[in-house]
Amino acid sequence: RPSGDALVRLLNKIDLERALKCNKKHLHDRFVVIEETNSETYNKHIRNVENTEIEEIAFIRLKGLDWNTTEEDIKKFLHDCKVKKVVITTNERGKPSGDAFVQLESEADVDKARKHNREYIGKRFVVVEKIDQSQYVKETQDSEILIKKITTGLEIKVDKISSDEQK
C-alpha cells in the first residue's frame, strides 16, 4: 500500500535550500512536508520499496560495448529477452562509455540474458551482469539530480548528495 512518501536526492546545498522553502506549501489539495534526511535513511527506504514492489523488476549491465553500439544492436543481442528499456551511458564528454543498462520484464529474462555473457556484438565480447534496481537508478539518471519517485503524496524527504558520492 502506498505510503504517500517520496524521497528526492539533490545535487547541492542551493537545491536543498530551494526545496526546503516549499515546506508546508500546497500541491493540489494537499500540503507537502519537506525535511532534510541523510543517505542512510534514503538507502534504507529505497531497499524497503524495492522489496515491496508489486511489479517484477529485473536489470542487467552490459560492459565492453563498442562505442558505436546502438539500442537496436542491444535488443538484437538480447533477442530472446523481453527488453523494457535500454540506457547507453556516456562519459563526462558525452561520448559512449562502453556500458549499457537494461531493464528487463522478469527475472527469467535476466537468466536468459546471462546466457549471452561473453558473446559478441560486432567484434567485441560483452560482459552481462545482473544488477539491482538501486544500481540501475544510480547509473542511469542525469548526474545533476537523482530522483526516485516512490509515490505521490504528502511527504518529501530531501537528501543532499555530496561531491564525493557523485564520483
N, C-alpha and C positions, 0 to 999 in steps of 0.2 A: 504494500500500500504506500503511495507517495507520501513523503514526509512534509512537503512544502518547502524544504530547504534547497538551496543551491549554493555551490561553492565556486568562487572565481579566484584564479591566481593572477595577480597583476605584476607587471614588469618592474615598476619603480614606485618610489615614495609619492611622487606627484600624482600618479594614478590612484594610489591608495587614498590620499587626502581628498581627491576629487570624489571618489566613491563614498567616502565617509560623510561628505556633505549631503548625500542623498538619504541619510538615515532618517527613518520615520516619514519619508515622503510617500505619496500615494502612487501606486501602479494599478491602473484600472480602478476598481472599487476597494482595494486593499492597501494598507500601508506596509512598507518594507523596512525591516530591521537590518541594518548593516553593521557588522562588527568585525574587528580585526582578529585573526586567529593565527596559529602557527602551522608550519609544514607538517608536523606530526599529526595534528588534528585533521588536516586536509587529506593526508595519505591514508589515515585510518578510515575516514569517511568514504573515500574512493574504493578502498578494499571492501568495505561493507556493501556498498552499492553494487560492485562487480559480483559479489557473491549472491545477491538477491535479484539480479536482473532476470526478467521473465524470458526475454529473447535470448536464444543461444548466440553467443558471440565468440568468434574464432579469428585469430590473427596470426600471420606469419611475416617474417622478414626475409627478403631476398638480398643476398650480398654477392658482390663480384660482377655486377651487371656492366656491360659495355655502356659507355656514355650515350650511345645512340639508341639504346633500348627504349621502346615505346610502351604505352599501356596495352596496346593491342598485342605486341610481342609477348608480354607477360600473360595475358589472357590465353593466348595460343599455347604457351608453355604449360599453363595450368588447365589445359583443355578438359580434363576430367573433373574439375572442381567448379563449384558454384561461387564465382567471384562477385562480391558485392561492391568493393571499392579498391582502387589501386592508387597509391600515392608514391610517386617517384621523387625522392628528396633531392635537394640541391644544396650546394655549399654556400658560403657567405658571398661568393661572386656570382651566384645564380646558375652555376654550372651543375649538371647532374653529378651526384655523389657516388654513384655506383650501387646505391641501395634503393630498395623499394619496400613499402609496407602494404600488405594486402589484407583486407577484411574478407573473410570467407563466410559462407552461410552456416556452417556447422563444424563441430569437432571432427566428424567423418571426413569433411573436406580437408582439414588440416592433415589428417593421416594420409590422404591421397597426395596432397602437396608434398609432404615429406618424402614420399617415394621418388620424387623428382630431384632430390638432393644430389648435387654434383653432376646433373645433366646439363646439357649445353643450350644456351640461347646464343645463336651465332657462333662465334669462335671461342666464347668464354663459358666455363662451367659456373654454375650458380649454386651458392650455398643456401639451402632452405632451412629456416629455423622457426620453431613455434615461439611466439611472444605473448605476453598478456596484454590486456586492454590498456593498462596504465602506460606500458612501454609504447604502444601504438599511438596513444593520445599525445604523449610527450614528444615523440619523434615526428608526428605529422602536423602539429599545429604551428602556426606562424610563431617566430621567435619573439615577436612583440608582446603577445598576450596568449596565455593558455587558459581556455575556458572549458570547464567540464560542466555541461548543463545536466543537472540531475533531475530536477522537476521545476515546474513553475510554482511559485508560491510566495510565502510571506518573508522568509528569512534568507539573507545572503551573507555569507561569511567571506571575508577578504583575506588573502594571504600574499604578502609581498614576496616576489622572487628576488633573491639576492643575485648579484652578478656572478658569484661562484656557482650557483645552481644552474645557470644558463649554459655553462660550458660542458 
